[in-house]
């Protein structure tokens, strides 16, 4: 596919997804950057629905980074146990909160480099926070985005960082924030990994995988 066709196709995908999902959103409940940072750390290998059940009580109990540092490890682990891998996640939360207190006056930093220095925070998490709260352009790449972007033929890459770069090359910067979130919703509810619902997919005529069936 020529670069022009790739850009034209990617923009058409973005346009249709914006019609299906006018609001580019994350399904993790949050009220501020700190809560979103915590929720995304807990969301590793866990459903958003389960994380939201846990954070409903967690955010009521811990109102600032220092509160997470003051509690005993065992208590925090119990508070987040339902999200799985709770010991590692508790260590990541405490490490991240310590950095917020020590290096950022308790606030969530606004750059990719600073965010990804924190335990439990990778490019995906950083892009979520930077895009939603600080308007920094970036494409969130999770397993849904990786899988669906390949099925559509927008990229042949398998590495998340390379997929982010490839999508960034064929989409205008103003589409980056919304595109990732909308493609996640499309992959979660329509182009599902085990049972894709091609019959109600608005992207069928653009999908290389469907055309080969």
C-alpha positions in Angstrom: 0.0 0.0 0.0 1.4 3.4 -0.9 2.0 6.0 1.8 -0.9 8.1 0.4 -3.3 5.2 0.5 -2.2 4.4 4.0 -2.9 7.9 5.2 -6.2 8.1 3.4 -7.3 4.7 4.9 -6.2 5.6 8.4 -8.0 8.9 8.3 -11.2 7.2 7.1 -10.9 4.7 9.9 -10.5 7.6 12.4 -13.5 9.4 10.9 -15.8 6.3 11.2 -14.6 5.5 14.7 -15.3 9.1 15.8 -18.9 8.7 14.5 -19.3 5.5 16.6 -17.5 6.9 19.6 -17.8 10.8 19.6 -16.1 11.0 23.0 -12.6 9.6 23.1 -12.6 8.2 26.6 -11.0 5.6 28.9 -13.4 3.3 30.8 -11.4 3.6 34.1 -13.2 5.8 36.6 -11.2 8.9 37.7 -11.6 12.5 38.7 -8.0 13.8 38.4 -4.6 12.8 37.0 -3.5 11.1 40.2 -6.6 8.8 40.2 -6.0 8.0 36.6 -2.4 7.2 37.2 -3.3 4.8 40.0 -6.1 3.2 38.0 -3.9 2.5 35.0 -1.3 0.9 37.2 -3.9 -1.4 38.7 -5.4 -2.1 35.2 -2.4 -4.2 34.1 -3.8 -7.7 33.3 -7.1 -6.8 34.8 -10.4 -5.6 33.4 -11.5 -2.0 33.7 -14.7 -3.1 35.4 -12.9 -4.8 38.2 -10.4 -1.9 38.6 -13.4 0.4 39.0 -14.9 -1.7 41.7 -11.6 -1.5 43.6 -10.9 2.2 43.1 -14.3 3.2 44.2 -13.2 2.3 47.7 -9.5 3.0 47.2 -10.0 6.6 46.2 -12.3 7.3 49.1 -9.7 5.9 51.5 -6.5 7.5 50.0 -6.8 11.1 49.0 -3.2 11.9 48.1 0.2 10.3 47.4 1.4 10.5 51.0 -1.6 8.5 52.2 -0.5 5.5 50.1 3.0 5.8 51.6 1.7 6.0 55.2 -0.2 2.7 55.1 1.3 -0.7 55.8 2.2 -2.8 52.7 -0.1 -5.6 53.8 -3.1 -3.3 54.1 -2.6 -1.7 50.7 -2.1 -5.2 49.2 -5.5 -6.2 50.7 -7.2 -3.1 49.3 -6.1 -3.9 45.8 -6.1 -7.7 45.9 -9.0 -8.1 43.6 -7.0 -6.6 40.7 -4.5 -9.5 40.7 -0.7 -9.4 41.0 -1.5 -7.2 44.1 2.0 -7.5 45.7 3.8 -6.2 42.6 1.1 -3.5 42.0 1.4 -2.4 45.7 5.1 -2.0 45.2 4.6 -0.1 42.0 2.0 2.2 43.6 4.2 3.0 46.6 7.2 3.6 44.3 5.2 5.9 42.1 3.8 7.8 45.0 7.2 8.2 46.5 8.5 9.7 43.3 5.5 12.1 43.2 6.2 13.3 46.7 10.0 13.5 46.4 10.3 14.8 42.8 7.1 16.5 41.8 5.6 18.1 44.9 2.8 15.5 45.0 1.6 16.3 41.4 1.5 14.1 38.4 4.3 15.1 35.9 3.4 16.2 32.4 6.1 14.6 30.2 6.6 11.1 28.8 10.2 10.9 30.2 9.1 11.7 33.7 6.1 9.5 33.8 7.9 6.4 32.4 10.5 6.6 35.1 7.8 5.6 37.6 7.3 2.0 38.6 4.4 0.4 36.8 4.2 3.1 34.2 5.0 2.5 30.5 4.3 4.4 27.3 0.6 3.3 27.2 -0.1 4.6 30.7 1.8 7.8 30.1 -0.1 8.4 26.8 -3.4 7.9 28.5 -2.6 10.5 31.2 -0.9 13.0 29.0 -3.7 12.9 26.4 -6.6 13.1 28.7 -5.4 15.6 31.2 -2.6 17.6 29.5 -3.5 17.5 25.9 -0.2 16.0 24.8 -0.6 14.2 21.5 0.1 10.5 21.7 -1.5 7.2 20.6 -2.4 4.8 23.3 -1.4 1.3 22.1 -2.7 -1.7 24.1 -3.5 -5.2 23.0 -6.7 -4.1 21.2 -5.0 -1.4 19.3 -2.1 -3.7 18.4 -4.4 -6.5 17.2 -7.0 -4.4 15.3 -4.6 -2.1 13.6 -2.9 -5.1 12.1 -6.2 -6.7 11.1 -7.1 -3.5 9.3 -3.8 -3.4 7.6 -2.7 -0.1 9.1 0.6 -1.7 10.2 2.5 -5.0 10.1 4.4 -4.2 13.3 4.1 -6.3 16.5 6.0 -4.1 18.9 3.8 -1.6 20.7 6.3 1.3 20.3 6.7 0.6 16.6 2.9 0.4 16.2 2.6 3.8 17.9 5.2 5.2 15.5 3.6 3.6 12.4 0.1 4.9 13.3 1.6 8.3 14.0 3.0 8.4 10.5 -0.3 7.9 8.8 -2.6 9.9 11.1 -2.5 13.7 11.6 -1.4 14.7 15.1 -4.8 16.1 16.0 -6.2 12.5 15.7 -3.7 10.8 17.9 -5.4 11.1 21.3 -8.8 10.1 20.2 -7.8 7.4 17.8 -6.2 5.1 20.3 -9.1 5.3 22.8 -11.7 4.7 20.0 -9.8 1.8 18.6 -9.7 0.2 22.0 -13.5 0.5 22.3 -13.9 -1.0 18.9 -11.6 -3.9 19.7 -13.4 -4.4 23.1 -17.0 -4.4 21.9 -17.0 -5.1 18.1 -13.7 -6.6 16.8 -13.4 -8.9 19.8 -10.4 -11.2 19.9 -12.2 -14.5 20.1 -15.4 -13.7 18.4 -15.2 -10.6 16.1 -18.7 -9.2 15.3 -17.9 -8.4 11.7 -21.6 -8.2 10.9 -22.0 -4.9 12.7 -18.5 -3.5 12.0 -18.4 -0.2 10.1 -14.9 -0.9 9.0 -15.5 -4.1 7.1 -14.7 -2.6 3.6 -11.4 -1.2 5.0 -10.4 -4.4 6.9 -7.7 -6.5 5.2 -8.5 -9.5 7.4 -12.2 -9.4 6.5 -11.4 -9.1 2.8 -9.3 -12.2 2.9 -12.1 -14.3 4.4 
